Amino acid sequence: MHKALFKGFILCALTFAEADVKAEELTRHRFSEAPHNYWTREPRDAFSKLAARIQNGELQLEGTNDKARLVGLLKELDIPLSSQLLVYSATSFQSGLIHPSNPRALYFNEEVYVGYVPGGRFEVAAIDPEMGPVFRIFRPTFDGRSEITRSERCMNCHAGRTSWQVPGLISESVIASSSGGTLDGFRREQVGHTIPLSDRLGGWHVTGAHEHGDHLGNLMGDAALGGYKRLPDPPGSLFEWEHYPARTSDLLPHLIHEHQLGFHNLVTLAVYRTRDALLAGNGILRPEDHSILDDIALRLVRYLLFANEAILPAGGITPDPTYLSDFLSRSVPTKSGASLRDPDLKTRLFKNRCSYMIYTPGFAALPQLIKEQVFAKLESALSESDALPGFDYLSLEEKRAIRTILRETKVLP
């Protein structure tokens, strides 16, 4: 699993600004205890039913090798092969197997993330509406049955500072050493679409039109006197493409992946902090907790509406057409055909800056207490006459377009 950084923390400085949370504002979150019960609560994520079918023999992942079984797993989970991302830095649960000559592959949709290392085990992170990401590891067996386990080791990284000490997701950016390990790191304890592209993708491959560009992808390092020197690591130069079901690690799925991770972490934060608040007040929201939840709701709305989104490279991006087609096929359109997935790709990701992740089960299942705050702020942010401060980067035309989409797709009344 990716290294990740995630209670009862003090969020007195969590405002709408995308500022880092300071060390003194965090205490260790006991997410395994009541009312959260992370390890004993029955998961309801998109992978749970499939996992049960695999384990009891109802479903066999066909194929004579792990690559073929991976393709079958992705098909069952409705995850496009074109979402493939390759990472060669050893920043994972299976770090001993990952290196420039044997990258780890990631595949994803809006709710499930699958990791695959040739010669290793499958990794699955699936989003549960009440628990956040649930992490599992397994390796398909020849008889089709697999022992699928939830490893507590994953939480050594996936419950740290990046996700405010609750279960979360992360995407690291490092300079990987050609001899193993890492030589440098970037965007520490940060995840999401606000991070400048120049700080992203260290230790990852980027293919296609943006193999070279203003990012840290396709680079390795060698230790040198006083530091290290960077070396090129072109995709496919040190590994065989035949080990993977696709031959891409395109920039667009990298950007979409980053956006989704930041969204999931904020939603999970909202869920856990609401339960913390209700526990602290014996079911009644105390004034100090109301303020905290209000701040989280505002931060989530700013993220939904792409406040402070990092600017795309000069000239925009040219996506892999297969991935773009697969991505758009999941649109929720209006009568006119407009959707929140309509791409811009010139200076920003989307034409209508409101995240399509608003349709996910995780967002729909937000506790009513904070959901009401989120929707009140969302409607105010999109208002033309009494708008919430801090959203003037959205033109009146764009606000109208977003409101129309949200109303026609039954998100807003």
C-alpha positions as CSV (number, residue, x, y, z in Angstrom):
1,M,0.0,0.0,0.0
2,H,1.0,3.6,-0.4
3,K,2.5,5.2,2.6
4,A,-0.1,7.4,4.1
5,L,-0.2,9.9,6.8
6,F,-4.1,10.1,9.5
7,K,-9.5,11.6,16.5
8,G,-10.1,13.2,18.8
9,F,-7.7,15.9,17.4
10,I,-7.9,19.5,18.0
11,L,-8.9,21.2,14.7
12,C,-8.9,24.8,16.0
13,A,-6.9,25.9,12.9
14,L,-8.8,23.9,10.3
15,T,-10.4,26.8,8.3
16,F,-11.3,27.1,4.7
17,A,-7.6,27.8,3.9
18,E,-5.7,24.8,2.5
19,A,-3.1,25.2,5.3
20,D,-1.2,22.2,6.8
21,V,-2.4,20.9,10.2
22,K,0.2,21.7,12.8
23,A,1.7,18.9,15.0
24,E,0.3,20.4,18.2
25,E,-3.2,20.2,16.7
26,L,-3.1,16.4,16.5
27,T,-3.4,13.6,19.0
28,R,-3.5,10.0,18.1
29,H,-7.0,9.1,16.8
30,R,-8.4,5.9,18.3
31,F,-10.3,4.9,15.2
32,S,-10.3,1.2,16.3
33,E,-12.4,2.1,19.4
34,A,-16.1,3.1,19.9
35,P,-17.8,4.8,18.2
36,H,-15.8,4.1,15.1
37,N,-14.8,0.4,15.6
38,Y,-12.7,0.3,12.5
39,W,-11.6,-3.3,12.9
40,T,-14.9,-4.8,14.1
41,R,-17.5,-2.9,12.1
42,E,-18.8,-4.9,9.1
43,P,-17.5,-3.4,5.9
44,R,-20.0,-2.3,3.2
45,D,-17.6,-1.2,0.5
46,A,-17.8,-2.1,-3.1
47,F,-15.2,-4.9,-2.7
48,S,-16.7,-6.7,0.3
49,K,-19.4,-8.7,-1.6
50,L,-16.9,-9.7,-4.3
51,A,-14.3,-10.7,-1.6
52,A,-16.9,-13.0,0.0
53,R,-17.7,-14.6,-3.3
54,I,-14.0,-15.3,-4.0
55,Q,-13.4,-16.8,-0.6
56,N,-16.4,-19.1,-0.6
57,G,-15.7,-20.3,-4.2
58,E,-18.7,-18.7,-5.9
59,L,-16.4,-16.6,-8.0
60,Q,-13.1,-17.7,-9.5
61,L,-10.7,-15.2,-11.1
62,E,-9.9,-17.1,-14.3
63,G,-6.5,-17.2,-15.9
64,T,-3.2,-19.1,-15.6
65,N,-1.2,-16.3,-14.1
66,D,-1.6,-13.3,-11.9
67,K,-1.8,-10.8,-14.7
68,A,-4.8,-12.6,-16.3
69,R,-6.5,-12.8,-12.8
70,L,-5.9,-9.1,-12.3
71,V,-7.7,-8.4,-15.6
72,G,-10.6,-10.5,-14.3
73,L,-10.6,-8.7,-11.0
74,L,-10.7,-5.3,-12.6
75,K,-13.6,-6.4,-14.8
76,E,-15.6,-7.6,-11.8
77,L,-15.0,-4.3,-10.1
78,D,-15.7,-2.1,-13.2
79,I,-12.3,-0.6,-13.1
80,P,-10.9,0.4,-16.5
81,L,-7.5,-1.0,-17.5
82,S,-6.7,2.4,-19.0
83,S,-6.5,3.8,-15.4
84,Q,-3.2,2.0,-15.0
85,L,-0.5,4.0,-13.1
86,L,3.0,2.7,-12.6
87,V,5.1,3.6,-9.5
88,Y,8.6,2.3,-9.0
89,S,9.5,4.0,-5.7
90,A,9.5,1.5,-2.8
91,T,6.7,3.3,-0.9
92,S,4.3,0.4,-0.4
93,F,3.3,-2.5,1.8
94,Q,5.3,-4.7,-0.7
95,S,8.3,-2.4,-0.9
96,G,10.8,-5.3,-1.1
97,L,9.4,-6.2,-4.5
98,I,9.1,-2.7,-6.0
99,H,12.0,-1.1,-7.9
100,P,12.6,0.4,-11.3
101,S,12.8,-3.0,-12.9
102,N,9.5,-4.2,-11.3
103,P,7.1,-1.2,-10.9
104,R,3.8,-1.5,-8.9
105,A,0.7,-0.9,-10.9
106,L,-2.4,0.9,-9.7
107,Y,-5.9,0.8,-11.1
108,F,-9.0,2.7,-9.9
109,N,-12.5,3.9,-10.2
110,E,-14.4,6.2,-7.9
111,E,-14.7,3.7,-5.0
112,V,-12.0,1.1,-5.4
113,Y,-8.2,1.1,-5.8
114,V,-6.3,-2.0,-6.8
115,G,-2.5,-2.5,-6.5
116,Y,-0.6,-5.1,-8.4
117,V,3.1,-6.0,-8.1
118,P,4.4,-8.7,-10.5
119,G,5.4,-11.6,-8.2
120,G,3.5,-10.2,-5.2
121,R,0.1,-10.0,-3.7
122,F,-2.9,-8.0,-4.8
123,E,-3.8,-4.9,-2.8
124,V,-7.3,-3.4,-2.6
125,A,-8.4,-0.2,-0.9
126,A,-12.2,0.2,-1.1
127,I,-14.2,3.1,0.3
128,D,-16.7,2.2,3.0
129,P,-19.2,5.0,3.7
130,E,-18.8,4.7,7.5
131,M,-15.2,3.6,7.8
132,G,-13.4,5.3,4.9
133,P,-10.8,3.2,3.1
134,V,-10.7,-0.5,3.9
135,F,-7.4,-2.1,3.0
136,R,-7.0,-5.8,2.0
137,I,-4.3,-8.0,0.6
138,F,-4.5,-11.4,-1.1
139,R,-3.0,-13.5,-3.9
140,P,-5.3,-15.5,-6.1
141,T,-4.7,-19.3,-5.8
142,F,-4.9,-21.9,-8.6
143,D,-8.2,-23.3,-7.2
144,G,-9.8,-19.8,-7.3
145,R,-10.1,-19.5,-3.6
146,S,-8.0,-16.8,-1.9
147,E,-7.5,-15.8,1.7
148,I,-8.3,-12.1,1.7
149,T,-7.1,-10.3,4.9
150,R,-7.3,-6.8,6.4
151,S,-3.7,-6.2,7.6
152,E,-3.2,-3.9,10.5
153,R,0.3,-3.1,9.0
154,C,-1.4,-1.0,6.4
155,M,-2.4,1.4,9.1
156,N,1.1,2.1,10.1
157,C,1.1,4.5,7.1
158,H,-2.6,4.9,6.2
159,A,-3.6,6.5,9.5
160,G,-1.2,9.4,9.8
161,R,-0.8,13.1,9.4
162,T,-1.9,13.4,5.7
163,S,-5.4,12.2,6.7
164,W,-5.5,13.7,10.2
165,Q,-4.9,10.4,12.0
166,V,-8.0,8.6,10.6
167,P,-7.9,6.0,7.8
168,G,-6.9,7.6,4.6
169,L,-5.0,7.6,1.3
170,I,-1.8,9.1,0.1
171,S,0.3,9.4,-3.0
172,E,4.0,10.1,-2.3
173,S,6.4,11.9,-4.6
174,V,10.1,10.9,-4.1
175,I,13.3,10.6,-5.9
176,A,13.9,6.8,-6.0
177,S,17.5,5.6,-5.7
178,S,18.6,3.4,-8.6
179,S,20.1,1.1,-5.9
180,G,17.0,1.0,-3.7
181,G,15.4,3.4,-1.2
182,T,14.7,7.1,-1.7
183,L,17.0,10.1,-1.9
184,D,14.5,13.0,-1.6
185,G,10.8,13.7,-1.0
186,F,8.3,16.3,-2.0
187,R,4.7,17.5,-1.0
188,R,5.2,15.8,2.4
189,E,1.9,15.1,4.3
190,Q,-0.2,16.6,1.4
191,V,-2.6,15.1,-1.0
192,G,-5.0,16.5,-3.5
193,H,-5.4,18.7,-6.6
194,T,-4.0,21.9,-5.0
195,I,-0.4,20.5,-5.0
196,P,1.7,22.1,-7.9
197,L,2.4,19.6,-10.6
198,S,6.1,20.4,-10.2
199,D,6.0,18.6,-6.8
200,R,4.2,15.6,-8.0
201,L,4.9,12.2,-9.6
202,G,8.4,11.6,-8.2
203,G,8.9,7.8,-8.4
204,W,6.1,7.4,-10.9
205,H,6.1,6.8,-14.6
206,V,4.3,9.1,-17.0
207,T,3.7,8.0,-20.6
208,G,2.3,9.6,-23.7
209,A,2.3,13.3,-24.6
210,H,3.6,14.3,-21.1
211,E,6.5,11.8,-20.6
212,H,8.6,14.9,-20.3
213,G,7.3,18.0,-18.6
214,D,7.0,20.0,-15.4
215,H,6.8,17.1,-13.0
216,L,9.1,14.7,-11.2
217,G,8.0,11.6,-13.1
218,N,10.4,9.3,-15.0
219,L,13.4,10.2,-12.8
220,M,15.7,8.3,-10.5
221,G,18.7,9.4,-8.5
222,D,22.2,8.4,-7.7
223,A,23.9,9.5,-4.5
224,A,26.7,12.1,-5.2
225,L,28.9,14.2,-3.1
226,G,26.8,16.8,-1.3
227,G,23.5,15.2,-2.4
228,Y,22.4,13.3,-5.5
229,K,22.2,13.6,-9.2
230,R,19.0,12.9,-11.2
231,L,18.9,10.3,-13.9
232,P,16.2,9.6,-16.5
233,D,14.1,6.5,-16.2
234,P,12.0,6.4,-19.3
235,P,8.9,4.1,-19.2
236,G,9.8,0.6,-20.3
237,S,13.5,1.1,-20.2
238,L,14.1,-1.1,-17.1
239,F,11.0,-3.3,-17.1
240,E,9.0,-5.3,-19.5
241,W,5.6,-4.0,-20.5
242,E,4.4,-7.6,-21.0
243,H,4.2,-7.9,-17.2
244,Y,1.3,-5.5,-17.2
245,P,-2.1,-5.5,-18.9
246,A,-1.7,-2.0,-20.4
247,R,1.2,0.0,-21.7
248,T,0.2,3.4,-20.2
249,S,0.7,5.5,-17.1
250,D,-0.9,8.6,-18.6
251,L,-0.9,12.1,-17.0
252,L,-4.7,12.4,-16.9
253,P,-5.4,9.4,-14.7
254,H,-2.5,10.6,-12.5
255,L,-4.4,13.9,-12.0
256,I,-7.8,12.3,-11.5
257,H,-6.3,9.9,-9.0
258,E,-4.8,12.8,-7.0
259,H,-8.1,14.6,-7.0
260,Q,-10.0,11.6,-5.7
261,L,-7.5,10.9,-2.9
262,G,-7.9,14.4,-1.5
263,F,-11.7,14.1,-1.7
264,H,-11.9,10.7,0.1
265,N,-9.7,12.0,2.9
266,L,-11.8,15.0,3.6
267,V,-15.1,13.0,3.5
268,T,-13.6,10.4,5.9
269,L,-12.4,13.2,8.2
270,A,-16.0,14.6,8.2
271,V,-17.5,11.2,9.1
272,Y,-15.1,10.5,11.9
273,R,-15.1,14.0,13.4
274,T,-18.9,14.1,13.4
275,R,-19.0,10.8,15.4
276,D,-16.4,12.2,17.8
277,A,-18.5,15.3,18.3
278,L,-21.7,13.4,19.0
279,L,-19.8,11.1,21.5
280,A,-18.3,14.1,23.3
281,G,-21.7,15.8,23.7
282,N,-23.7,12.6,24.5
283,G,-25.6,13.0,21.2
284,I,-25.8,16.8,21.4
285,L,-23.5,19.0,19.4
286,R,-21.5,21.3,21.7
287,P,-20.7,24.9,20.4
288,E,-17.0,24.1,20.1
289,D,-17.7,21.1,18.0
290,H,-20.2,23.0,15.9
291,S,-17.4,25.3,14.9
292,I,-15.0,22.5,14.1
293,L,-17.6,20.7,11.9
294,D,-18.4,24.1,10.2
295,D,-14.8,24.5,9.3
296,I,-14.6,20.9,7.9
297,A,-17.7,21.5,5.8
298,L,-16.3,24.7,4.4
299,R,-13.0,22.9,3.5
300,L,-14.9,20.1,1.8
301,V,-17.0,22.6,-0.2
302,R,-13.9,24.4,-1.3
303,Y,-12.4,21.1,-2.4
304,L,-15.6,20.1,-4.2
305,L,-15.4,23.4,-6.2
306,F,-11.7,23.1,-6.9
307,A,-10.6,26.2,-5.0
308,N,-6.8,26.7,-5.4
309,E,-6.6,24.0,-8.0
310,A,-3.1,23.7,-9.3
311,I,-2.6,25.1,-12.8
312,L,-2.1,22.6,-15.6
313,P,1.1,22.8,-17.7
314,A,1.4,25.5,-20.3
315,G,-0.6,24.5,-23.4
316,G,-2.8,22.2,-21.4
317,I,-2.7,18.4,-21.4
318,T,-3.3,15.9,-24.2
319,P,-4.8,12.8,-22.6
320,D,-4.7,9.1,-23.5
321,P,-7.9,8.9,-25.6
322,T,-8.8,5.4,-24.2
323,Y,-8.7,6.7,-20.6
324,L,-10.6,9.9,-21.5
325,S,-13.3,7.8,-23.2
326,D,-13.5,5.4,-20.2
327,F,-13.7,8.3,-17.8
328,L,-16.4,10.1,-19.7
329,S,-18.5,6.9,-20.1
330,R,-19.2,7.2,-16.3
331,S,-20.8,10.7,-16.6
332,V,-24.1,11.6,-15.1
333,P,-25.4,14.0,-17.8
334,T,-28.2,16.5,-17.9
335,K,-30.9,16.6,-20.6
336,S,-28.5,18.7,-22.6
337,G,-25.7,16.3,-22.2
338,A,-23.6,18.5,-19.8
339,S,-21.9,16.8,-16.9
340,L,-19.4,17.4,-14.1
341,R,-16.9,15.2,-16.0
342,D,-16.8,17.5,-19.1
343,P,-13.1,18.2,-19.5
344,D,-11.3,21.5,-19.9
345,L,-7.7,20.3,-19.9
346,K,-6.3,23.7,-20.9
347,T,-5.6,25.4,-17.6
348,R,-7.7,23.2,-15.3
349,L,-9.2,19.7,-15.2
350,F,-12.9,20.4,-15.7
351,K,-15.1,22.8,-17.6
352,N,-17.6,22.9,-14.7
353,R,-15.6,23.1,-11.4
354,C,-17.6,20.9,-9.1
355,S,-16.3,17.4,-8.5
356,Y,-18.1,14.4,-10.0
357,M,-17.2,12.6,-6.7
358,I,-20.3,14.3,-5.3
359,Y,-22.3,11.4,-6.7
360,T,-20.3,8.7,-4.8
361,P,-21.9,6.6,-2.0
362,G,-19.4,8.0,0.5
363,F,-20.5,11.5,-0.1
364,A,-24.2,10.5,-0.1
365,A,-23.7,8.8,3.3
366,L,-22.2,11.8,5.1
367,P,-23.8,12.1,8.6
368,Q,-26.9,14.4,8.3
369,L,-25.4,16.8,10.9
370,I,-22.5,17.8,8.7
371,K,-24.2,17.1,5.4
372,E,-26.6,19.9,6.1
373,Q,-23.7,22.3,6.6
374,V,-22.0,21.1,3.4
375,F,-25.1,21.7,1.3
376,A,-25.9,25.0,2.9
377,K,-22.3,26.2,2.1
378,L,-22.4,24.7,-1.4
379,E,-25.6,26.5,-2.3
380,S,-24.2,29.8,-0.9
381,A,-20.9,29.4,-2.7
382,L,-22.9,28.9,-6.0
383,S,-25.3,31.8,-5.3
384,E,-25.1,34.8,-7.6
385,S,-26.5,37.4,-5.1
386,D,-25.4,36.3,-1.6
387,A,-22.3,34.2,-2.3
388,L,-20.1,32.8,0.3
389,P,-16.8,34.7,0.3
390,G,-13.8,33.0,-1.3
391,F,-15.5,31.6,-4.4
392,D,-15.2,34.6,-6.8
393,Y,-12.8,32.6,-9.0
394,L,-16.0,31.0,-10.3
395,S,-17.8,33.2,-12.9
396,L,-21.5,33.7,-12.7
397,E,-21.9,31.7,-15.9
398,E,-20.0,28.7,-14.4
399,K,-22.0,28.9,-11.2
400,R,-25.2,28.8,-13.2
401,A,-23.9,25.8,-15.2
402,I,-22.9,23.9,-12.0
403,R,-26.3,24.6,-10.3
404,T,-28.1,23.4,-13.4
405,I,-26.2,20.2,-13.5
406,L,-26.6,19.6,-9.7
407,R,-30.4,20.2,-9.9
408,E,-31.0,18.1,-13.0
409,T,-29.0,15.2,-11.6
410,K,-30.9,15.4,-8.3
411,V,-28.1,16.6,-6.0
412,L,-29.7,19.9,-5.3
413,P,-33.4,20.6,-5.1
